């Protein structure tokens, strides 16, 4: 496919990159996502939220609350995400704009059901530095190839 030389191959890969800036791999209740710094990302789970849940909370790591939904209103906490996040209480999705390299972490969505039981989902977010050229493509391939192989082999 790239017999016309490295430049043609590189040009083709650069054209295809915007279509695949987000790589997702799901394993149980742990989702792995990879994005490029400066892009926007939606953290969400692959299943429906429990019906009539009482409270939904998103955490950055295990102890820093980002947002909490309770009694039909959202409360956003003071954090590095101020002004960059938005919660969709119906789907539980957390939208983060202008993702930064420092946003690498495991995010936790915790739902408190009406019964008092909690259910938890984890999303491991990896943010790649934005750069251009061969170095960026190599970084992208290191992350993408194992993820795609993992999805194909499971």
C-alpha positions in Angstrom: 0.0 0.0 0.0 2.9 2.3 0.6 5.1 1.3 -2.3 5.6 4.8 -3.5 7.8 5.6 -0.6 7.8 6.7 2.9 6.3 10.2 2.1 3.2 8.8 0.5 2.7 6.4 3.4 3.1 9.1 5.9 0.7 11.4 4.0 -1.9 8.6 4.0 -1.6 8.0 7.7 -1.9 11.7 8.4 -5.1 11.8 6.4 -6.5 8.8 8.3 -5.5 10.0 11.8 -8.5 12.4 12.4 -10.8 9.4 11.9 -9.1 7.5 14.7 -8.0 9.9 17.3 -10.0 8.0 19.9 -9.2 4.4 20.8 -11.5 2.6 23.1 -11.1 -0.9 24.7 -13.7 -2.3 27.1 -12.9 -5.0 29.7 -15.6 -5.7 32.2 -16.4 -2.5 34.1 -13.0 -1.0 33.1 -12.8 1.1 29.9 -9.5 2.2 28.4 -9.6 5.4 26.2 -6.8 7.2 24.4 -7.1 10.7 23.1 -4.8 13.4 21.8 -4.1 16.5 24.0 -6.3 19.5 23.0 -9.2 17.3 21.8 -12.6 16.8 23.5 -13.6 13.5 25.0 -16.8 11.9 26.3 -16.4 9.5 29.2 -19.4 7.1 29.3 -20.2 3.5 30.0 -21.2 0.9 27.5 -24.5 0.0 29.3 -27.6 1.8 30.5 -27.6 3.4 33.9 -29.7 1.7 36.6 -33.3 2.9 36.6 -34.3 5.6 39.0 -30.9 6.0 40.5 -30.6 8.4 43.4 -27.1 9.9 42.9 -24.4 9.9 40.3 -20.8 11.1 41.0 -17.8 11.3 38.7 -14.3 11.2 40.4 -10.8 12.0 39.1 -8.8 9.3 40.7 -10.4 7.8 43.8 -10.7 10.8 46.0 -11.3 14.0 43.9 -14.9 14.7 43.0 -15.5 16.4 39.6 -19.4 16.5 39.5 -22.3 15.1 41.5 -25.9 14.8 40.4 -28.5 14.6 43.1 -32.1 15.6 43.2 -32.3 16.7 39.6 -29.3 19.2 39.8 -25.6 18.9 39.2 -23.0 20.2 41.6 -19.5 20.9 40.1 -16.6 20.8 42.5 -13.6 23.1 42.5 -11.0 21.3 40.5 -8.7 21.6 37.5 -11.7 20.7 35.3 -13.6 23.9 36.2 -15.2 25.2 33.0 -14.1 22.2 31.0 -16.7 19.5 32.1 -20.4 18.9 31.6 -22.5 16.1 32.9 -25.4 14.5 31.0 -27.5 13.0 33.9 -29.6 10.9 31.6 -26.7 8.9 30.2 -24.2 9.6 32.9 -21.7 10.8 30.2 -19.0 13.3 31.3 -17.9 15.6 28.6 -14.3 17.0 29.0 -13.2 19.8 26.6 -9.6 20.7 25.8 -8.1 17.5 27.3 -4.6 18.1 28.8 -1.7 15.6 29.2 -2.2 16.1 33.0 -5.8 14.6 32.6 -4.3 11.1 32.4 -5.9 9.1 35.1 -8.5 6.5 36.1 -12.0 8.2 36.2 -14.7 6.6 38.3 -18.4 6.9 37.9 -20.3 5.9 41.0 -24.1 5.5 41.0 -26.1 5.2 44.2 -29.3 3.3 43.5 -32.6 3.9 45.3 -32.0 0.6 47.2 -28.9 2.1 48.8 -26.5 -0.1 46.8 -23.7 1.4 44.8 -22.5 0.5 41.3 -19.1 1.7 39.9 -17.5 2.0 36.5 -13.9 2.9 35.8 -12.4 4.6 32.7 -8.7 4.7 32.2 -7.9 7.8 30.1 -4.6 8.2 28.4 -3.8 11.5 26.8 -1.1 11.6 24.2 0.9 14.8 23.6 0.0 16.5 20.4 2.9 16.5 18.0 3.3 15.9 14.3 5.4 13.7 12.1 6.9 10.2 12.6 7.2 10.5 16.4 3.4 11.1 16.8 2.5 8.3 14.4 4.8 5.9 16.3 3.2 6.8 19.6 -0.2 6.4 18.1 0.6 3.0 16.7 2.1 1.8 20.1 -1.3 2.5 21.7 -3.6 1.6 18.9 -2.2 -1.8 17.6 -2.4 -3.6 21.0 -5.9 -2.2 21.6 -7.2 -3.3 18.2 -5.6 -6.7 18.5 -7.2 -7.1 22.0 -10.6 -6.3 20.6 -10.2 -8.7 17.7 -9.0 -11.6 19.9 -11.7 -11.3 22.5 
